[in-house]
Amino acid sequence: MNVKKNQEIEVMITQRASVTKTIAYYEDHKILIDGGYVGQKALIRIHKMRPARWEATFVRAVENAGYEITPDCIHFGKCGGCKFRDCSYEKQLEIKSQYVKGLFDKAGLKYESYEGITPSPIIEGYRNKMEFSFGDEVKGGPLCLGMHEKGRHHNIVNLTDCRISPVSYVKILTSVREYFLERNVPFYNNFSRTGILRHLVIRKSFRKNELMVNLVATSSLNLNEEEFVNMLLSLELDEKIVSVLLTTNNAGSDAVIAQGTKILYGQDFITEELHELSFKITPFSFFQTNSLGAEKLYDKVMEFAGDISDKTVFDLYSGTGSIAQLAARKANKVFGIEIIEEAVESAKVNAERNGLTNCHFICDDVAKAVSTIGEKADLIILDPPRAGLSPKAIEEVLAYEPEMFVYVSCKATSLIDNLPHFLHAGYEIRKVATVDMFPFTEHIETVCSLVRTK
């Protein structure tokens, strides 16, 4: 059969390439498929044909693998938020855990033990932060508010349900959308650079049961602030709205960029608790998206760190200082380094709130700041961005020669790329574990301990 680009063909999926990609063979051609499950006979659409391999998108299952389930969200398949609503949670955990272990084994990275995966304490409504976008589902259609459509970033899925968000989020989203629909306020169009409404960002404190609602729009918005706030406060929610904000964003980028934030009601923060420590969360400060899952992740970090009662600890890429402050309850001294100024200021405030006098935060680039601390680290905790550590940062942190590193990675392939540098410097991988912070998505947190042997 002479296959052409954009043609649909049937194949048997035989391997998994990543958490969301699979592999099949057609005659002598290897095909990388976006989607699908091992064991399915699938209809796929070819979109790239290279000598080494073809690439395709999953269209539908012709024959099931046997472990699929009926999706419980009407938006699944169109919304870009979830990947696995047609697969049991137990199977998701298996796929994620085997994927990370496979990366280590394929790279020839030896370890003493692989501890598998820790599930999220809750799998529905677990996200403490969601960024919803204003737009339209079809060009020229009515105002929509929701998530970007899968594979079509400029289309917005008009959400009426979202299983990974708390129930209150959909109630707020629906009310805000209807409010602006009635008033004919247009969304901001990134192509024409016209319009007003951009995003709706909602944050929740799970332990304090507080909500922050942040409307993001251009400066052209003429908002009846009292009316808008009263509309939100009139909603019957399980949580209490303690913060309503209006953020101005006139930038061309589709990202949420704050060019000024005004408090319309309450305060400009919510308060969350992790392991009895209190954290003040401001509109744009980083905080782990799954509050209850974060406790499981940090438990694993501290377990791998072992006894640190008399040790000096560096927490690099410390964000708002969650890990640093947990370590400070046991360690002799802790230094957190983070380049984002707002996050560092939040970390300092949080440490003071928690009465931690042995925890110090520095605002600087990790590659530069580590050499200026003037202390020797016994343990260095690394929690870098998705891209991992830069070569310069690796050089700087290795120069400290701590007894141990505990590396926390939100992108396992970046961790795999970084680890050979540590092995070459005389460290051995002791323990590896994964933590599922994002059920029904492809994301995984990996924790790895490295001990200096020479």
C-alpha positions, 0 to 999 in steps of 0.5 A, spaced: 500 500 500 502 506 498 501 511 504 501 518 503 501 524 508 495 525 511 492 518 510 489 514 515 491 507 516 490 502 521 496 499 526 497 495 532 500 499 537 506 495 540 510 500 545 510 506 549 515 511 547 513 516 552 507 517 557 503 520 551 506 517 545 506 510 543 509 506 537 507 502 531 510 499 525 507 499 518 510 494 513 518 496 515 516 503 517 516 505 525 511 510 527 511 515 533 504 516 535 501 522 539 496 518 543 494 511 544 495 505 548 499 499 547 495 493 545 490 497 541 488 496 534 488 504 532 486 508 526 492 513 526 493 519 521 500 520 518 503 527 518 510 526 517 514 521 513 521 521 514 526 515 512 527 514 520 520 514 522 513 516 520 509 521 525 502 520 526 496 522 531 491 517 534 484 518 531 480 512 534 481 505 537 478 500 532 480 494 537 481 496 545 487 494 549 482 492 554 484 497 560 480 503 557 474 506 561 469 511 559 471 518 559 467 522 565 468 529 562 464 531 556 470 535 554 475 530 554 479 529 547 477 536 545 480 540 551 488 540 552 488 539 559 487 532 560 490 526 557 488 520 561 480 520 562 479 514 558 484 510 562 484 508 570 488 511 575 492 505 577 494 504 569 496 511 569 501 510 575 503 504 572 505 508 565 508 513 568 512 509 573 515 504 568 516 510 563 521 514 568 524 507 570 525 506 563 529 512 562 534 510 567 535 503 564 535 505 557 541 511 559 545 505 563 544 509 569 545 504 575 541 506 582 541 502 588 533 502 588 527 504 584 521 505 589 516 506 584 510 511 584 507 515 590 499 516 588 496 523 589 492 523 595 486 526 591 485 525 584 479 529 582 479 537 584 486 537 586 489 543 582 489 549 587 491 554 581 487 554 574 488 559 568 482 560 564 482 563 557 477 568 554 476 567 546 472 563 542 471 556 539 470 558 532 472 564 529 466 570 530 463 565 535 460 568 542 465 569 548 468 563 551 472 562 557 475 555 558 482 551 556 485 551 550 483 546 545 487 540 544 492 541 537 489 548 536 492 553 541 488 559 538 481 555 540 478 555 546 474 550 549 468 553 553 468 549 559 462 547 563 465 541 567 473 540 569 474 534 573 481 536 575 479 543 578 475 544 584 467 544 583 467 552 585 472 554 579 467 552 574 461 555 578 465 562 578 468 561 571 460 560 568 458 566 572 464 570 569 463 568 562 455 570 563 457 576 566 461 579 560 456 575 555 451 580 557 455 586 557 458 584 550 465 585 552 470 582 547 476 578 548 483 580 547 484 577 540 492 575 539 492 576 532 488 583 531 491 585 538 484 588 539 479 586 545 479 586 552 478 580 556 484 575 557 484 570 563 481 568 569 486 565 574 483 562 580 487 560 586 485 555 592 487 554 599 485 547 601 487 547 608 484 554 609 479 553 604 480 560 601 479 563 594 483 568 590 479 570 583 484 574 579 481 577 572 486 579 567 484 584 562 487 590 558 487 597 560 481 598 556 476 594 561 471 599 564 468 595 569 463 596 574 467 593 580 462 593 586 457 590 581 462 584 579 465 583 586 457 582 588 456 577 583 462 573 585 460 574 593 453 572 591 455 565 589 454 559 593 461 556 594 464 551 599 470 556 600 470 563 602 472 568 597 478 572 600 481 576 594 478 579 588 483 582 583 484 586 577 490 585 573 492 589 567 495 586 561 497 590 555 502 585 552 502 582 546 504 575 549 498 570 550 501 569 557 499 572 564 503 578 564 502 583 570 502 590 568 499 592 575 494 589 579 488 592 583 485 589 589 477 589 588 475 586 594 479 583 600 486 582 600 492 580 595 494 573 598 491 566 600 494 562 606 496 555 605 498 550 610 503 544 608 505 540 614 503 545 619 507 550 616 504 556 613 505 559 606 502 566 604 501 565 596 500 572 592 497 572 585 504 571 581 508 567 586 510 560 584 506 554 589 506 547 587 499 546 584 497 540 588 497 542 595 496 535 598 500 532 593 506 537 595 506 534 602 507 527 599 513 530 594 516 533 600 516 527 604 520 523 599 525 529 599 526 529 606 526 521 606 531 521 601 535 526 605 536 522 611 538 525 618 540 532 617 539 535 624 547 537 624 547 539 617 547 545 613 542 545 607 542 549 600 535 549 597 537 551 590 531 554 585 527 554 592 521 558 589 517 560 595 521 556 600 517 550 601 522 545 601 527 550 605 522 551 610 521 544 611 528 542 612 529 548 616 525 544 622 530 539 622 537 542 619 542 546 623 542 551 617 538 552 610 540 557 605 535 558 599 537 561 592 531 563 587 532 568 582 525 571 582 524 577 587 517 576 588 518 569 590 524 570 595 520 576 598 514 571 599 519 566 602 522 571 607 515 572 609 513 565 610 519 563 614 518 569 619 511 567 619 513 560 621 518 562 626 524 559 622 530 563 624 535 558 621 532 559 614 536 564 609 533 566 602 538 569 597 535 572 590 540 571 585 542 566 579 544 559 582 550 559 578 552 565 581 550 565 588 552 559 590 559 561 590 558 567 594 554 564 600 561 562 604 558 556 607 559 549 606 553 545 604 552 538 607 546 537 603 544 540 596 537 540 594 535 541 587 529 543 584 530 546 577 525 548 572 523 543 566 529 545 562 534 542 568 541 545 570 545 549 565 552 546 564 554 553 568 550 551 574 552 544 574 559 546 575 558 551 580 554 546 585 559 540 584 564 544 586 561 544 593 562 537 593 556 536 598 555 529 601 549 528 598 544 531 593 537 530 592 534 532 585 527 534 584 525 534 577 519 535 573 521 533 567 525 526 567 529 527 561 532 533 563 534 529 569 537 524 565 541 529 561 544 532 568 545 526 572 552 523 568 555 530 570 554 528 577 556 521 576 563 523 573 564 527 579 564 521 583 557 521 585 552 515 585 545 514 584 542 511 591 534 512 590 529 514 585 522 515 586 516 518 582 510 522 585 504 523 581 502 530 582 498 531 576 493 525 575 490 525 568 496 529 565 502 527 562 507 530 568 511 526 573 515 529 579 522 525 580 526 524 586 533 522 586 538 522 591 546 522 589 551 520 594 559 522 594 563 516 594 570 519 591 
